[in-house]
Every structure is written in C-alpha cells, then in structure tokens.
Amino acid sequence: MIINIAIKILNIYSLLIIVRALYSWINLAQGRSRLYYYLCLLTEPVLGRFRFISQRLNLPIDLSPVIAILLINFIKNALIYYV
C-alpha cells in the first residue's frame, strides 16, 4: 500500500517536470503565470541538482528534466522490484 502511494507520487512529480519543461520550451509562462511559478517552486529542488550537468558540458539545452525523470523511473522500478 505504501509502495503504491510512493509510486503514484513519483508519477505525479514526473508529470509536473514534463509540464514545466513544455512550458519553458514554448516560452508562454516565464515570469507571468502563477502555474509556471508553482511548477518551478515544486520542481526546482530536484531539477536544480541536475542542472550542473548541462552547464558543465556547455549544452545549448537543459537536460535536467530528462535526467530527473530517468532517476525517478529508476527509483520506481527499484520499489516495484525489490519490495
């Protein structure tokens, strides 16, 4: 039961990361939307930790959402397999 709740929370967080990435790519909400503000507030603690990878490699795009979603999927699979 607790594992199912944790997996659902991780799924929701992955969805929030995807929505934030889409918002930033189409440049609709930066600085003007409350939704984008709250998405940043919720996702930045995780994405900020992975942003250094894109900066170190001097990439023109931010790969932190991709890395975060891969890590979340790894954690979900570990929860399903080992518990």
Residue pairs with C-beta under 8 A, 6 or more apart in sequence:
3 79
3 80
3 83
6 79
7 76
7 79
7 80
10 72
10 75
10 76
11 76
13 42
13 43
13 46
13 72
14 69
14 72
14 73
16 39
16 42
16 43
17 43
17 46
17 47
17 65
17 68
17 69
17 72
18 65
18 69
19 39
20 36
20 39
20 40
20 43
20 47
20 65
21 65
23 29
23 30
23 33
23 35
23 36
23 39
24 30
24 62
28 36
29 35
29 36
30 36
43 68
46 68
47 64
47 65
47 68
48 64
49 64
50 63
50 64
50 67
50 68
50 71
51 62
51 64
53 63
53 64
53 67
54 61
54 62
54 63
54 64
